[in-house]
C-alpha cells in the first residue's frame, strides 16, 4: 500500500476511533465506462454496533452497504486502488484530500481546515430524523397531514414519508453555497401544495435561502386554499397561481418541478424547463399513454409487449429513458431513481436534471440514442422530442 494511501486510511480509522468522523467521499472513477459514479460514507449506530455506511451511487440507482469497523481498511484500499482516483475525509478538525493521477503510482495527500465542527447524528435504528418536522408545523396541520398537537394522522403516514423523501432527494441535488438569491422555483401542477409547502419550508427555514416559489394549478379552489394557507403560516414567497403547464409564463427560473404530471404533461414541463434555462428540473412522471399506444417492438422484444401489464411497464421505461436522454442532449446531468409514490400508485420514478453545459445546441450522440430506441420499439413520435424540434 502506498504511504500516502496508508496514511489517509489511518486518518479515517483514527477519526472513527476518536469520534471526529463527519463524512467520506470517493470520486473520479478509474473506469470511465463504469456505471458506478461516486461513493458517499457516513457512520451509523445500529443494534449490532458502529458501522461505516457506504452509498454506491450508480447511473440509475443507489446501493447502500454497511461495513464493520475492523474491515474498513481493506474495503477502502480495494475501492481506492480499483475504482477511484480521489477521496475526501471530513472530520470535525480537518479535511483530508487524497488524489492520484492516472498512470501514476504515487498518491498525494493534502490537509485543509475543517468545514464542519460537530459530529453528525449516528443513530440509525431510532426514529428517522426527518427534514420536515411534524411538531408545531402549522402547514402540515392545515393540509390535514398532522393533528393539531403535531402527530401525523394514521391515513397520512405515506404522504408524510413521501414529502420527506422528496425533500431529501432535492437536498442531495442542490448546493446552497452556489444558489443565487432570490432563488426562483416553479411547481407545475402543484395540486394541494404538499410538496410546494415542504420545499419552501426546507429552503427558507432549514437552509436560509431567499426564494420565491410559484405553485401552478388548474383548479381554482386549490389555488385559493393554497394562498390562504401560505399567508396564514407566513410563507410570503410562496404564491399559488391558476394556470396550465403549457402556457405558464417562465422567466429567470432556477428550478422547475413537475410531480405526477400525467402522460405528455411531463414532457411539457421538461420542455418549459429546458427552454427557460432552468438550472434544475425535477419531475415524477405519471402515465405513459403516448408511447404505449405506438409501441410495436421488433420480433425479439415482442414477447414482452404482447402482455398488457408488461407492455405498460416497458412503455414507462422507454418513455422515461427518452426523457433522460433528451435532457442529457441539452446539457443536463440526469439521474433516474425510485420515488415514494402517490396514494394510488405503489412505486414511481423521480427524474432529476442539473444543468452542466450551455452550448445551446443539442449533443448529437444522445439524439442518435433516442432515434435508435424509437426504431427498436416502432415509435414514430414522442412529445418532448417533438417540442424541442430534435
VEXMAR-545152 format. One record per residue (C-alpha): residue number from 1; residue in three letters; x, y, z. Coordinates in Angstrom, 1 decimal, decimal comma. Example, Ala and Ser with C-alpha at 12.3 -4.5 7.8 and 13.67 -1.06 7.14 Angstrom:
% VEXMAR-545152
+------+------+--------+--------+--------+
! vogu ! roro !      u !      v !      w !
+------+------+--------+--------+--------+
!    1 !  ALA !   12,3 !   -4,5 !    7,8 !
!    2 !  SER !   13,7 !   -1,1 !    7,1 !
+------+------+--------+--------+--------+
***
This chain:
% VEXMAR-545152
+------+------+--------+--------+--------+
! vogu ! roro !      u !      v !      w !
+------+------+--------+--------+--------+
!    1 !  UNK !    0,0 !    0,0 !    0,0 !
!    2 !  UNK !    1,3 !    3,5 !   -0,9 !
!    3 !  UNK !    2,5 !    5,5 !    2,1 !
!    4 !  UNK !    0,0 !    8,4 !    1,4 !
!    5 !  UNK !   -2,8 !    6,0 !    0,8 !
!    6 !  UNK !   -2,0 !    4,2 !    4,1 !
!    7 !  UNK !   -1,8 !    7,5 !    6,0 !
!    8 !  UNK !   -5,2 !    8,5 !    4,6 !
!    9 !  UNK !   -6,9 !    5,3 !    5,6 !
!   10 !  UNK !   -5,3 !    5,6 !    9,1 !
!   11 !  UNK !   -6,8 !    9,1 !    9,4 !
!   12 !  UNK !  -10,2 !    7,5 !    8,6 !
!   13 !  UNK !   -9,7 !    4,9 !   11,3 !
!   14 !  UNK !   -8,5 !    7,4 !   13,8 !
!   15 !  UNK !  -11,4 !    9,8 !   13,2 !
!   16 !  UNK !  -13,8 !    6,9 !   13,8 !
!   17 !  UNK !  -11,9 !    5,9 !   17,0 !
!   18 !  UNK !  -11,9 !    9,4 !   18,5 !
!   19 !  UNK !  -15,4 !   10,2 !   17,2 !
!   20 !  UNK !  -14,4 !   13,1 !   15,0 !
!   21 !  UNK !  -15,5 !   11,4 !   11,7 !
!   22 !  UNK !  -18,0 !   13,5 !    9,7 !
!   23 !  UNK !  -18,2 !   12,1 !    6,1 !
!   24 !  UNK !  -16,2 !   10,3 !    3,4 !
!   25 !  UNK !  -16,4 !   10,8 !   -0,3 !
!   26 !  UNK !  -14,8 !    8,8 !   -3,1 !
!   27 !  UNK !  -14,9 !   10,2 !   -6,7 !
!   28 !  UNK !  -13,2 !   10,4 !  -10,1 !
!   29 !  UNK !  -13,8 !    6,8 !  -11,2 !
!   30 !  UNK !  -11,0 !    4,9 !  -12,8 !
!   31 !  UNK !  -13,1 !    3,1 !  -15,4 !
!   32 !  UNK !  -15,0 !    5,8 !  -17,3 !
!   33 !  UNK !  -17,4 !    3,2 !  -18,7 !
!   34 !  UNK !  -18,4 !    2,0 !  -15,2 !
!   35 !  UNK !  -21,9 !    2,9 !  -14,1 !
!   36 !  UNK !  -20,6 !    3,5 !  -10,6 !
!   37 !  UNK !  -20,2 !    7,3 !  -10,3 !
!   38 !  UNK !  -19,3 !    8,2 !   -6,7 !
!   39 !  UNK !  -19,4 !    6,9 !   -3,2 !
!   40 !  UNK !  -20,5 !    8,6 !    0,0 !
!   41 !  UNK !  -19,8 !    7,3 !    3,5 !
!   42 !  UNK !  -21,2 !    8,1 !    7,0 !
!   43 !  UNK !  -21,1 !    6,4 !   10,4 !
!   44 !  UNK !  -24,3 !    4,8 !   11,7 !
!   45 !  UNK !  -25,0 !    3,2 !   15,1 !
!   46 !  UNK !  -27,2 !    0,1 !   14,7 !
!   47 !  UNK !  -28,1 !   -2,7 !   17,2 !
!   48 !  UNK !  -25,0 !   -4,7 !   16,2 !
!   49 !  UNK !  -22,7 !   -1,8 !   16,8 !
!   50 !  UNK !  -21,0 !    1,0 !   14,8 !
!   51 !  UNK !  -20,8 !    0,7 !   11,1 !
!   52 !  UNK !  -19,4 !    2,6 !    8,1 !
!   53 !  UNK !  -22,4 !    3,0 !    5,8 !
!   54 !  UNK !  -21,3 !    3,5 !    2,1 !
!   55 !  UNK !  -23,7 !    4,6 !   -0,5 !
!   56 !  UNK !  -22,6 !    3,4 !   -4,0 !
!   57 !  UNK !  -24,1 !    5,9 !   -6,5 !
!   58 !  UNK !  -24,8 !    4,4 !   -9,9 !
!   59 !  UNK !  -26,2 !    5,9 !  -13,1 !
!   60 !  UNK !  -29,8 !    4,9 !  -12,2 !
!   61 !  UNK !  -29,8 !    3,8 !   -8,6 !
!   62 !  UNK !  -28,0 !    3,9 !   -5,2 !
!   63 !  UNK !  -26,9 !    0,9 !   -3,3 !
!   64 !  UNK !  -26,1 !    1,1 !    0,5 !
!   65 !  UNK !  -23,7 !   -1,3 !    2,2 !
!   66 !  UNK !  -22,7 !   -1,3 !    5,9 !
!   67 !  UNK !  -19,2 !   -2,4 !    6,9 !
!   68 !  UNK !  -17,8 !   -3,3 !   10,3 !
!   69 !  UNK !  -15,1 !   -1,1 !   11,6 !
!   70 !  UNK !  -12,4 !   -3,8 !   11,5 !
!   71 !  UNK !  -13,0 !   -4,3 !    7,8 !
!   72 !  UNK !  -12,8 !   -0,6 !    6,7 !
!   73 !  UNK !   -9,1 !   -0,5 !    5,9 !
!   74 !  UNK !   -9,3 !   -3,4 !    3,4 !
!   75 !  UNK !  -12,6 !   -2,1 !    1,9 !
!   76 !  UNK !  -11,1 !    1,4 !    1,3 !
!   77 !  UNK !   -7,8 !    0,1 !    0,0 !
!   78 !  UNK !   -9,7 !   -2,0 !   -2,6 !
!   79 !  UNK !  -12,0 !    0,9 !   -3,6 !
!   80 !  UNK !   -9,2 !    3,4 !   -4,0 !
!   81 !  UNK !   -6,9 !    1,1 !   -5,9 !
!   82 !  UNK !   -9,5 !   -0,4 !   -8,2 !
!   83 !  UNK !  -12,4 !    2,1 !   -8,5 !
!   84 !  UNK !  -11,5 !    5,7 !   -7,7 !
!   85 !  UNK !   -8,7 !    8,2 !   -8,0 !
!   86 !  UNK !   -9,8 !   10,7 !   -5,3 !
!   87 !  UNK !  -11,1 !   10,7 !   -1,8 !
!   88 !  UNK !  -12,1 !   13,3 !    0,8 !
!   89 !  UNK !  -12,4 !   12,6 !    4,5 !
!   90 !  UNK !  -14,1 !   15,3 !    6,5 !
!   91 !  UNK !  -13,7 !   15,4 !   10,3 !
!   92 !  UNK !  -14,6 !   17,9 !   13,0 !
!   93 !  UNK !  -11,0 !   19,2 !   12,9 !
!   94 !  UNK !   -9,5 !   18,7 !    9,4 !
!   95 !  UNK !  -10,3 !   17,8 !    5,8 !
!   96 !  UNK !   -8,0 !   15,2 !    4,2 !
!   97 !  UNK !   -7,9 !   15,2 !    0,3 !
!   98 !  UNK !   -6,3 !   12,2 !   -1,3 !
!   99 !  UNK !   -5,6 !   12,0 !   -5,1 !
!  100 !  UNK !   -3,8 !   10,0 !   -7,7 !
!  101 !  UNK !   -3,2 !   10,8 !  -11,3 !
!  102 !  UNK !   -3,9 !    8,2 !  -14,0 !
!  103 !  UNK !   -0,9 !    6,1 !  -14,9 !
!  104 !  UNK !    0,9 !    7,4 !  -11,8 !
!  105 !  UNK !    1,8 !    5,2 !   -8,8 !
!  106 !  UNK !    2,2 !    7,9 !   -6,2 !
!  107 !  UNK !   -0,7 !    9,3 !   -4,2 !
!  108 !  UNK !   -0,9 !   13,0 !   -3,0 !
!  109 !  UNK !   -2,4 !   13,8 !    0,4 !
!  110 !  UNK !   -3,3 !   17,4 !    1,4 !
!  111 !  UNK !   -4,9 !   18,6 !    4,6 !
!  112 !  UNK !   -7,2 !   21,6 !    5,0 !
!  113 !  UNK !   -9,2 !   23,3 !    7,8 !
!  114 !  UNK !  -12,5 !   21,6 !    8,6 !
!  115 !  UNK !  -15,8 !   22,9 !    7,3 !
!  116 !  UNK !  -17,8 !   21,0 !    9,9 !
!  117 !  UNK !  -17,3 !   21,4 !   13,7 !
!  118 !  UNK !  -19,8 !   19,0 !   15,1 !
!  119 !  UNK !  -20,3 !   15,2 !   14,8 !
!  120 !  UNK !  -23,3 !   14,2 !   12,7 !
!  121 !  UNK !  -26,1 !   12,1 !   14,2 !
!  122 !  UNK !  -25,1 !    8,4 !   14,2 !
!  123 !  UNK !  -28,5 !    7,0 !   15,1 !
!  124 !  UNK !  -30,0 !    4,6 !   12,6 !
!  125 !  UNK !  -32,3 !    2,2 !   14,4 !
!  126 !  UNK !  -34,1 !    5,0 !   16,2 !
!  127 !  UNK !  -36,8 !    7,2 !   14,7 !
!  128 !  UNK !  -35,7 !    8,7 !   11,4 !
!  129 !  UNK !  -34,5 !   12,3 !   11,6 !
!  130 !  UNK !  -36,9 !   14,0 !    9,1 !
!  131 !  UNK !  -36,0 !   17,2 !    7,3 !
!  132 !  UNK !  -39,7 !   18,2 !    7,6 !
!  133 !  UNK !  -40,8 !   18,1 !   11,2 !
!  134 !  UNK !  -44,3 !   17,3 !   12,3 !
!  135 !  UNK !  -44,2 !   19,0 !   15,7 !
!  136 !  UNK !  -45,6 !   22,6 !   15,7 !
!  137 !  UNK !  -45,8 !   22,6 !   11,9 !
!  138 !  UNK !  -48,8 !   24,7 !   11,0 !
!  139 !  UNK !  -48,9 !   24,0 !    7,3 !
!  140 !  UNK !  -48,9 !   20,2 !    7,8 !
!  141 !  UNK !  -51,9 !   20,7 !   10,1 !
!  142 !  UNK !  -53,5 !   23,0 !    7,5 !
!  143 !  UNK !  -53,0 !   20,3 !    4,8 !
!  144 !  UNK !  -54,6 !   17,7 !    7,2 !
!  145 !  UNK !  -51,4 !   15,6 !    7,4 !
!  146 !  UNK !  -51,0 !   16,2 !   11,1 !
!  147 !  UNK !  -53,2 !   16,7 !   14,1 !
!  148 !  UNK !  -53,3 !   20,0 !   16,0 !
!  149 !  UNK !  -50,9 !   18,6 !   18,6 !
!  150 !  UNK !  -48,3 !   17,7 !   15,9 !
!  151 !  UNK !  -48,9 !   13,9 !   15,4 !
!  152 !  UNK !  -49,1 !   12,5 !   11,8 !
!  153 !  UNK !  -52,5 !   11,1 !   11,0 !
!  154 !  UNK !  -52,6 !    7,4 !   10,5 !
!  155 !  UNK !  -54,0 !    7,7 !    7,0 !
!  156 !  UNK !  -51,3 !   10,3 !    6,1 !
!  157 !  UNK !  -48,2 !    8,4 !    7,1 !
!  158 !  UNK !  -47,4 !    7,5 !    3,4 !
!  159 !  UNK !  -47,9 !   11,1 !    2,4 !
!  160 !  UNK !  -45,6 !   12,4 !    5,2 !
!  161 !  UNK !  -42,9 !    9,9 !    4,1 !
!  162 !  UNK !  -43,3 !   10,9 !    0,5 !
!  163 !  UNK !  -42,8 !   14,6 !    1,4 !
!  164 !  UNK !  -39,7 !   13,9 !    3,4 !
!  165 !  UNK !  -38,2 !   11,6 !    0,7 !
!  166 !  UNK !  -38,8 !   14,3 !   -1,9 !
!  167 !  UNK !  -37,1 !   16,9 !    0,2 !
!  168 !  UNK !  -34,2 !   14,5 !    0,9 !
!  169 !  UNK !  -33,7 !   13,9 !   -2,8 !
!  170 !  UNK !  -33,9 !   17,6 !   -3,6 !
!  171 !  UNK !  -31,4 !   18,3 !   -0,8 !
!  172 !  UNK !  -28,9 !   16,0 !   -2,4 !
!  173 !  UNK !  -29,2 !   17,8 !   -5,7 !
!  174 !  UNK !  -28,9 !   21,5 !   -4,6 !
!  175 !  UNK !  -25,7 !   23,2 !   -3,5 !
!  176 !  UNK !  -26,8 !   26,1 !   -1,2 !
!  177 !  UNK !  -23,5 !   27,9 !   -1,5 !
!  178 !  UNK !  -23,9 !   28,1 !   -5,2 !
!  179 !  UNK !  -27,6 !   29,1 !   -5,4 !
!  180 !  UNK !  -28,3 !   32,6 !   -6,5 !
!  181 !  UNK !  -30,7 !   34,6 !   -4,4 !
!  182 !  UNK !  -33,6 !   35,1 !   -4,6 !
!  183 !  UNK !  -33,9 !   31,6 !   -5,9 !
!  184 !  UNK !  -36,9 !   31,2 !   -8,2 !
!  185 !  UNK !  -38,9 !   27,9 !   -8,4 !
!  186 !  UNK !  -42,0 !   27,0 !  -10,4 !
!  187 !  UNK !  -44,0 !   23,9 !   -9,3 !
!  188 !  UNK !  -46,1 !   22,8 !  -12,3 !
!  189 !  UNK !  -49,3 !   21,1 !  -11,3 !
!  190 !  UNK !  -49,0 !   21,7 !   -7,6 !
!  191 !  UNK !  -52,3 !   20,2 !   -6,5 !
!  192 !  UNK !  -53,0 !   20,8 !   -2,8 !
!  193 !  UNK !  -49,4 !   22,0 !   -2,5 !
!  194 !  UNK !  -48,0 !   19,3 !   -0,2 !
!  195 !  UNK !  -44,5 !   19,4 !   -1,8 !
!  196 !  UNK !  -44,6 !   23,1 !   -2,5 !
!  197 !  UNK !  -45,1 !   23,9 !    1,2 !
!  198 !  UNK !  -42,4 !   21,4 !    2,2 !
!  199 !  UNK !  -39,8 !   22,6 !   -0,3 !
!  200 !  UNK !  -40,4 !   26,3 !    0,7 !
!  201 !  UNK !  -40,1 !   25,3 !    4,4 !
!  202 !  UNK !  -36,9 !   23,4 !    3,9 !
!  203 !  UNK !  -35,1 !   26,0 !    1,7 !
!  204 !  UNK !  -36,3 !   29,0 !    3,6 !
!  205 !  UNK !  -36,2 !   27,8 !    7,2 !
!  206 !  UNK !  -33,6 !   24,9 !    7,1 !
!  207 !  UNK !  -31,2 !   26,4 !    4,6 !
!  208 !  UNK !  -31,9 !   30,1 !    5,0 !
!  209 !  UNK !  -32,4 !   30,6 !    1,2 !
!  210 !  UNK !  -34,2 !   33,7 !    0,0 !
!  211 !  UNK !  -36,6 !   32,3 !   -2,6 !
!  212 !  UNK !  -39,9 !   32,7 !   -4,4 !
!  213 !  UNK !  -41,9 !   29,7 !   -5,3 !
!  214 !  UNK !  -44,9 !   29,8 !   -7,8 !
!  215 !  UNK !  -47,2 !   26,8 !   -7,4 !
!  216 !  UNK !  -49,2 !   26,5 !  -10,7 !
!  217 !  UNK !  -52,5 !   24,6 !  -10,5 !
!  218 !  UNK !  -55,5 !   24,4 !  -12,8 !
!  219 !  UNK !  -58,2 !   24,0 !  -10,1 !
!  220 !  UNK !  -59,2 !   27,4 !   -8,8 !
!  221 !  UNK !  -60,3 !   26,2 !   -5,3 !
!  222 !  UNK !  -56,9 !   24,6 !   -4,7 !
!  223 !  UNK !  -55,2 !   27,8 !   -5,7 !
!  224 !  UNK !  -57,4 !   29,8 !   -3,3 !
!  225 !  UNK !  -56,8 !   27,3 !   -0,5 !
!  226 !  UNK !  -53,1 !   27,2 !   -1,1 !
!  227 !  UNK !  -52,7 !   31,0 !   -1,0 !
!  228 !  UNK !  -54,8 !   31,3 !    2,2 !
!  229 !  UNK !  -52,7 !   28,7 !    4,0 !
!  230 !  UNK !  -49,4 !   30,2 !    2,7 !
!  231 !  UNK !  -50,4 !   33,6 !    4,2 !
!  232 !  UNK !  -51,6 !   32,1 !    7,4 !
!  233 !  UNK !  -48,3 !   30,4 !    8,1 !
!  234 !  UNK !  -46,2 !   33,3 !    7,0 !
!  235 !  UNK !  -44,7 !   31,9 !    3,7 !
!  236 !  UNK !  -44,7 !   35,2 !    1,9 !
!  237 !  UNK !  -42,6 !   34,0 !   -1,0 !
!  238 !  UNK !  -45,0 !   31,1 !   -1,8 !
!  239 !  UNK !  -47,7 !   32,0 !   -4,3 !
!  240 !  UNK !  -50,3 !   29,8 !   -5,9 !
!  241 !  UNK !  -51,4 !   30,8 !   -9,4 !
!  242 !  UNK !  -54,2 !   29,4 !  -11,6 !
!  243 !  UNK !  -52,9 !   28,1 !  -15,0 !
!  244 !  UNK !  -51,7 !   25,2 !  -17,1 !
!  245 !  UNK !  -48,2 !   23,8 !  -17,6 !
!  246 !  UNK !  -48,0 !   24,5 !  -21,3 !
!  247 !  UNK !  -48,8 !   28,3 !  -21,2 !
!  248 !  UNK !  -47,4 !   29,4 !  -17,8 !
!  249 !  UNK !  -45,0 !   32,3 !  -18,3 !
!  250 !  UNK !  -41,5 !   31,4 !  -17,3 !
!  251 !  UNK !  -38,7 !   34,0 !  -16,9 !
!  252 !  UNK !  -35,4 !   33,8 !  -15,0 !
!  253 !  UNK !  -36,5 !   30,4 !  -13,4 !
!  254 !  UNK !  -33,9 !   28,4 !  -11,5 !
!  255 !  UNK !  -35,8 !   25,3 !  -10,8 !
!  256 !  UNK !  -38,8 !   23,6 !  -12,5 !
!  257 !  UNK !  -40,8 !   20,9 !  -10,7 !
!  258 !  UNK !  -43,5 !   18,7 !  -12,1 !
!  259 !  UNK !  -44,6 !   15,8 !  -10,0 !
!  260 !  UNK !  -47,2 !   13,3 !  -11,2 !
!  261 !  UNK !  -47,9 !   15,2 !  -14,3 !
!  262 !  UNK !  -49,9 !   12,8 !  -16,5 !
!  263 !  UNK !  -48,6 !   11,5 !  -19,8 !
!  264 !  UNK !  -47,3 !   14,2 !  -22,0 !
!  265 !  UNK !  -47,8 !   16,9 !  -19,4 !
!  266 !  UNK !  -44,4 !   15,8 !  -18,0 !
!  267 !  UNK !  -42,9 !   16,4 !  -21,4 !
!  268 !  UNK !  -44,5 !   19,9 !  -21,5 !
!  269 !  UNK !  -42,9 !   20,7 !  -18,1 !
!  270 !  UNK !  -39,5 !   19,4 !  -19,0 !
!  271 !  UNK !  -39,6 !   21,4 !  -22,3 !
!  272 !  UNK !  -40,6 !   24,6 !  -20,4 !
!  273 !  UNK !  -37,7 !   24,0 !  -18,0 !
!  274 !  UNK !  -35,1 !   23,5 !  -20,8 !
!  275 !  UNK !  -36,3 !   26,5 !  -22,8 !
!  276 !  UNK !  -36,3 !   28,7 !  -19,7 !
!  277 !  UNK !  -32,7 !   27,7 !  -19,0 !
!  278 !  UNK !  -33,6 !   26,3 !  -15,5 !
!  279 !  UNK !  -30,6 !   25,1 !  -13,5 !
!  280 !  UNK !  -32,6 !   22,2 !  -12,1 !
!  281 !  UNK !  -35,5 !   20,2 !  -13,4 !
!  282 !  UNK !  -37,3 !   17,6 !  -11,2 !
!  283 !  UNK !  -40,2 !   15,5 !  -12,4 !
!  284 !  UNK !  -42,0 !   12,4 !  -11,3 !
!  285 !  UNK !  -43,8 !   11,1 !  -14,5 !
!  286 !  UNK !  -47,3 !    9,6 !  -14,3 !
!  287 !  UNK !  -49,0 !    7,6 !  -17,1 !
!  288 !  UNK !  -47,2 !    6,9 !  -20,4 !
!  289 !  UNK !  -50,0 !    6,7 !  -22,9 !
!  290 !  UNK !  -48,5 !    8,4 !  -25,9 !
!  291 !  UNK !  -45,6 !    5,9 !  -26,3 !
!  292 !  UNK !  -47,6 !    2,8 !  -25,2 !
!  293 !  UNK !  -50,2 !    3,3 !  -27,9 !
!  294 !  UNK !  -47,5 !    3,3 !  -30,6 !
!  295 !  UNK !  -45,2 !    0,5 !  -29,4 !
!  296 !  UNK !  -44,7 !   -2,2 !  -31,9 !
!  297 !  UNK !  -41,5 !   -3,9 !  -30,8 !
!  298 !  UNK !  -39,3 !   -6,0 !  -33,1 !
!  299 !  UNK !  -39,6 !   -9,7 !  -33,1 !
!  300 !  UNK !  -37,1 !  -10,3 !  -30,3 !
!  301 !  UNK !  -38,9 !   -7,9 !  -28,0 !
!  302 !  UNK !  -42,5 !   -8,8 !  -29,0 !
!  303 !  UNK !  -42,7 !  -11,4 !  -26,3 !
!  304 !  UNK !  -42,6 !   -8,6 !  -23,7 !
!  305 !  UNK !  -45,0 !   -6,2 !  -25,4 !
!  306 !  UNK !  -47,7 !   -8,8 !  -26,1 !
!  307 !  UNK !  -48,7 !   -8,9 !  -22,4 !
!  308 !  UNK !  -50,6 !   -5,8 !  -21,4 !
!  309 !  UNK !  -49,0 !   -5,2 !  -18,0 !
!  310 !  UNK !  -45,5 !   -5,8 !  -19,3 !
!  311 !  UNK !  -46,2 !   -3,6 !  -22,3 !
!  312 !  UNK !  -47,3 !   -0,8 !  -19,9 !
!  313 !  UNK !  -44,2 !   -1,1 !  -17,8 !
!  314 !  UNK !  -42,0 !   -1,3 !  -20,9 !
!  315 !  UNK !  -43,7 !    1,9 !  -22,2 !
!  316 !  UNK !  -42,8 !    3,6 !  -18,9 !
!  317 !  UNK !  -39,2 !    2,6 !  -19,2 !
!  318 !  UNK !  -38,9 !    3,6 !  -22,8 !
!  319 !  UNK !  -40,6 !    6,9 !  -22,3 !
!  320 !  UNK !  -38,6 !    8,0 !  -19,3 !
!  321 !  UNK !  -35,3 !    6,8 !  -21,0 !
!  322 !  UNK !  -36,1 !    9,1 !  -23,9 !
!  323 !  UNK !  -36,8 !   12,0 !  -21,5 !
!  324 !  UNK !  -33,5 !   11,4 !  -19,7 !
!  325 !  UNK !  -31,6 !   11,2 !  -23,0 !
!  326 !  UNK !  -33,2 !   14,4 !  -24,2 !
!  327 !  UNK !  -32,2 !   16,2 !  -21,0 !
!  328 !  UNK !  -28,6 !   15,0 !  -21,4 !
!  329 !  UNK !  -28,7 !   16,1 !  -25,0 !
!  330 !  UNK !  -29,5 !   19,6 !  -23,8 !
!  331 !  UNK !  -26,6 !   19,7 !  -21,3 !
!  332 !  UNK !  -28,2 !   18,3 !  -18,1 !
!  333 !  UNK !  -26,6 !   15,7 !  -15,8 !
!  334 !  UNK !  -29,6 !   13,4 !  -15,3 !
!  335 !  UNK !  -30,5 !   10,8 !  -12,7 !
!  336 !  UNK !  -33,5 !    8,5 !  -12,5 !
!  337 !  UNK !  -34,3 !    6,9 !   -9,2 !
!  338 !  UNK !  -37,2 !    5,4 !   -7,3 !
!  339 !  UNK !  -39,5 !    7,7 !   -5,5 !
!  340 !  UNK !  -42,3 !    7,1 !   -2,9 !
!  341 !  UNK !  -45,4 !    7,4 !   -4,9 !
!  342 !  UNK !  -48,9 !    8,8 !   -4,7 !
!  343 !  UNK !  -51,8 !    7,4 !   -2,7 !
!  344 !  UNK !  -52,8 !    5,3 !   -5,8 !
!  345 !  UNK !  -49,5 !    4,0 !   -7,1 !
!  346 !  UNK !  -47,1 !    1,7 !   -5,2 !
!  347 !  UNK !  -44,0 !    3,0 !   -6,9 !
!  348 !  UNK !  -42,8 !    5,9 !   -9,0 !
!  349 !  UNK !  -39,7 !    7,3 !  -10,6 !
!  350 !  UNK !  -38,1 !   10,7 !  -10,0 !
!  351 !  UNK !  -36,0 !   12,3 !  -12,7 !
!  352 !  UNK !  -33,6 !   14,9 !  -11,6 !
!  353 !  UNK !  -31,6 !   17,0 !  -14,0 !
!  354 !  UNK !  -28,9 !   19,6 !  -13,2 !
!  355 !  UNK !  -27,6 !   22,0 !  -15,9 !
!  356 !  UNK !  -23,9 !   21,4 !  -16,7 !
!  357 !  UNK !  -23,3 !   22,8 !  -20,1 !
!  358 !  UNK !  -24,8 !   25,8 !  -22,1 !
!  359 !  UNK !  -23,7 !   25,2 !  -25,7 !
!  360 !  UNK !  -27,2 !   25,9 !  -27,0 !
!  361 !  UNK !  -27,1 !   23,1 !  -29,5 !
!  362 !  UNK !  -28,1 !   19,6 !  -28,5 !
!  363 !  UNK !  -25,4 !   16,9 !  -28,3 !
!  364 !  UNK !  -25,9 !   14,6 !  -31,2 !
!  365 !  UNK !  -24,9 !   11,3 !  -29,6 !
!  366 !  UNK !  -27,9 !   11,5 !  -27,3 !
!  367 !  UNK !  -30,3 !   12,3 !  -30,1 !
!  368 !  UNK !  -28,9 !    9,3 !  -32,0 !
!  369 !  UNK !  -29,6 !    7,1 !  -29,0 !
!  370 !  UNK !  -33,2 !    8,4 !  -28,9 !
!  371 !  UNK !  -33,7 !    7,5 !  -32,6 !
!  372 !  UNK !  -32,3 !    4,0 !  -32,1 !
!  373 !  UNK !  -34,6 !    3,4 !  -29,2 !
!  374 !  UNK !  -37,7 !    4,6 !  -31,1 !
!  375 !  UNK !  -36,8 !    2,4 !  -34,0 !
!  376 !  UNK !  -36,4 !   -0,6 !  -31,7 !
!  377 !  UNK !  -40,0 !   -0,2 !  -30,4 !
!  378 !  UNK !  -41,6 !    1,2 !  -33,6 !
!  379 !  UNK !  -42,2 !    4,6 !  -32,0 !
!  380 !  UNK !  -42,9 !    7,4 !  -34,5 !
!  381 !  UNK !  -43,2 !   10,4 !  -32,2 !
!  382 !  UNK !  -42,5 !   11,4 !  -28,6 !
!  383 !  UNK !  -43,8 !   14,7 !  -27,2 !
!  384 !  UNK !  -40,6 !   16,1 !  -25,6 !
!  385 !  UNK !  -38,6 !   15,3 !  -28,7 !
!  386 !  UNK !  -41,2 !   17,0 !  -30,9 !
!  387 !  UNK !  -41,4 !   20,1 !  -28,7 !
!  388 !  UNK !  -37,7 !   20,5 !  -28,8 !
!  389 !  UNK !  -37,7 !   20,1 !  -32,6 !
!  390 !  UNK !  -34,9 !   17,5 !  -32,4 !
+------+------+--------+--------+--------+
***
